[in-house]
Amino acid sequence: MKKILLLSDTHGTIDSSITKYAHTVDQIWHAGDIGSISVARELEKIAPLKAVYGNIDGWEVRASYPERLRFTEEGVDVLMKHIGGYPPRYDRSVIEEIYAAPPRLFISGHSHILKVMMDKERGVMHFNPGAAGCYGFHKVRTMLRFTLSDGQIKDLEAIELGDRARVNP
């Protein structure tokens, strides 16, 4: 059993409202637009980090993390890409892979909109944790926390971190 914190679109923001939750999990997953390598390094100090780079990430983040990541954790096949769309409007960069070999969980970021939905046709659960950072059009900073166990996704929680204009030291 593994407890996961999923975040995206930090855009260089790391504060106590994020790290408080990071200390409660076994792994942290970041779905891109990390914003700076210092954010990734701070998260790595707390728990193992699995991440992909996003469209705003510079060379240091891109050199450290891939554009897409496919892996299995606790029996759950996961595909993560920053710009990936959502069911049934997948981005063309992932649609072929999702149709040919559907993962159990598809994670994307980019939209700054928290979204959890099921692609019933393919049996793919889709998570977009919204934006945990302070830059963008979103009003509230958000993340997701959940548990993986024996091939199952359980105990999903949507976490609101407060107004995007407010960063906690």
C-alpha positions as CSV (number, residue, x, y, z in Angstrom):
1,M,0.0,0.0,0.0
2,K,1.3,3.5,-1.0
3,K,-0.1,6.9,-0.2
4,I,0.4,9.3,-3.0
5,L,0.3,13.1,-3.2
6,L,-0.3,14.3,-6.8
7,L,0.3,17.9,-7.7
8,S,0.9,19.9,-10.9
9,D,1.5,23.5,-12.1
10,T,3.5,24.7,-9.0
11,H,5.2,27.2,-11.3
12,G,8.1,27.6,-8.8
13,T,5.9,27.7,-5.7
14,I,6.7,25.5,-2.7
15,D,5.3,26.5,0.7
16,S,4.1,25.0,4.0
17,S,0.6,24.3,2.6
18,I,2.2,21.9,0.1
19,T,4.9,20.4,2.3
20,K,2.4,19.8,5.2
21,Y,0.6,17.3,2.9
22,A,3.8,16.0,1.4
23,H,5.0,14.8,4.8
24,T,1.9,12.5,5.0
25,V,2.6,10.3,2.0
26,D,4.9,7.6,0.7
27,Q,5.5,9.2,-2.7
28,I,5.0,12.5,-4.4
29,W,4.0,12.7,-8.1
30,H,4.3,16.0,-10.0
31,A,2.4,16.3,-13.4
32,G,4.6,19.1,-14.8
33,D,5.2,22.8,-14.8
34,I,7.3,22.4,-11.8
35,G,8.8,25.8,-12.4
36,S,12.2,25.4,-10.9
37,I,14.5,22.6,-10.0
38,S,14.6,23.9,-6.4
39,V,10.9,22.9,-6.1
40,A,11.6,19.4,-7.2
41,R,14.6,19.1,-4.9
42,E,12.6,20.3,-1.9
43,L,9.9,17.7,-2.6
44,E,12.6,15.0,-3.1
45,K,13.8,15.7,0.5
46,I,10.4,14.8,1.8
47,A,9.5,11.7,-0.2
48,P,10.4,9.9,-3.4
49,L,9.4,12.1,-6.4
50,K,8.1,10.9,-9.8
51,A,7.6,13.8,-12.2
52,V,7.3,14.9,-15.8
53,Y,8.3,18.3,-17.2
54,G,5.8,20.7,-18.5
55,N,5.7,23.4,-21.1
56,I,7.1,26.2,-18.9
57,D,9.9,24.1,-17.4
58,G,13.5,25.0,-18.2
59,W,16.5,22.9,-19.1
60,E,17.3,21.9,-15.5
61,V,13.9,20.3,-14.9
62,R,13.8,18.9,-18.5
63,A,17.3,17.3,-17.9
64,S,16.0,15.7,-14.6
65,Y,12.5,14.5,-15.6
66,P,11.0,13.0,-18.8
67,E,8.1,14.5,-20.9
68,R,6.0,11.4,-20.3
69,L,6.3,8.7,-17.7
70,R,4.7,5.2,-17.7
71,F,5.2,3.0,-14.6
72,T,3.4,0.5,-12.4
73,E,3.0,1.3,-8.7
74,E,1.2,-1.2,-6.3
75,G,-0.2,-3.0,-9.3
76,V,-1.6,0.2,-11.0
77,D,-0.4,1.0,-14.5
78,V,0.1,4.8,-14.6
79,L,0.7,7.1,-17.6
80,M,1.7,10.7,-16.8
81,K,2.1,13.6,-19.2
82,H,1.7,17.3,-18.5
83,I,-0.3,18.2,-21.6
84,G,-2.4,15.1,-22.1
85,G,-6.1,16.2,-22.3
86,Y,-8.8,14.1,-20.7
87,P,-11.4,11.5,-21.7
88,P,-12.5,11.5,-24.5
89,R,-10.5,14.6,-25.6
90,Y,-7.0,13.2,-25.2
91,D,-4.1,15.1,-26.6
92,R,-2.8,13.7,-29.9
93,S,0.6,13.0,-28.2
94,V,-1.0,10.3,-26.0
95,I,-4.1,9.2,-27.8
96,E,-2.5,6.4,-29.7
97,E,-0.9,4.9,-26.6
98,I,-4.1,5.2,-24.5
99,Y,-6.1,3.5,-27.2
100,A,-3.6,0.8,-27.9
101,A,-2.6,0.0,-24.4
102,P,-4.8,1.8,-21.9
103,P,-3.3,2.5,-18.5
104,R,-5.4,2.1,-15.4
105,L,-4.6,5.7,-14.4
106,F,-3.8,8.6,-16.7
107,I,-2.5,11.8,-15.1
108,S,-2.2,15.2,-16.7
109,G,-1.8,18.8,-15.6
110,H,-1.7,22.0,-17.7
111,S,-5.3,23.1,-17.5
112,H,-5.1,24.3,-13.8
113,I,-8.5,22.7,-13.4
114,L,-8.9,19.8,-10.9
115,K,-10.6,17.0,-12.7
116,V,-11.3,13.4,-11.8
117,M,-13.2,11.3,-14.4
118,M,-13.5,7.8,-15.8
119,D,-13.1,6.8,-19.4
120,K,-15.6,4.0,-19.2
121,E,-15.0,2.9,-22.8
122,R,-11.3,2.1,-22.0
123,G,-11.4,1.6,-18.3
124,V,-9.0,4.5,-17.7
125,M,-9.3,6.7,-14.6
126,H,-8.1,10.3,-15.3
127,F,-6.7,12.6,-12.7
128,N,-5.7,16.2,-13.1
129,P,-4.8,17.7,-9.7
130,G,-5.4,21.3,-10.8
131,A,-2.7,23.9,-9.9
132,A,-0.8,24.0,-6.6
133,G,1.1,27.2,-7.6
134,C,0.2,30.8,-7.6
135,Y,0.4,31.7,-11.3
136,G,-2.4,31.2,-13.7
137,F,-6.2,31.9,-14.0
138,H,-7.3,29.4,-11.3
139,K,-8.8,30.9,-8.1
140,V,-7.9,28.1,-5.6
141,R,-4.7,26.1,-5.4
142,T,-5.5,22.3,-5.4
143,M,-3.8,18.9,-5.2
144,L,-5.0,15.2,-4.9
145,R,-4.1,12.6,-2.4
146,F,-4.9,8.9,-2.7
147,T,-3.9,5.4,-1.9
148,L,-2.8,2.6,-4.2
149,S,-3.1,-1.0,-3.0
150,D,-3.4,-4.3,-4.8
151,G,-4.1,-2.7,-8.2
152,Q,-6.8,-0.4,-6.7
153,I,-7.0,3.4,-6.4
154,K,-8.6,4.2,-3.1
155,D,-9.3,7.0,-0.6
156,L,-9.1,9.8,-3.1
157,E,-9.1,13.3,-1.5
158,A,-9.2,16.7,-3.3
159,I,-7.1,19.1,-1.3
160,E,-7.7,22.9,-1.4
161,L,-4.7,25.0,-0.4
162,G,-6.5,28.3,-0.4
163,D,-6.5,31.4,-2.6
164,R,-3.8,31.3,-5.4
165,A,-2.6,34.8,-4.4
166,R,-1.6,33.5,-0.9
167,V,1.6,31.6,-0.2
168,N,2.3,30.2,3.3
169,P,5.9,30.4,4.6
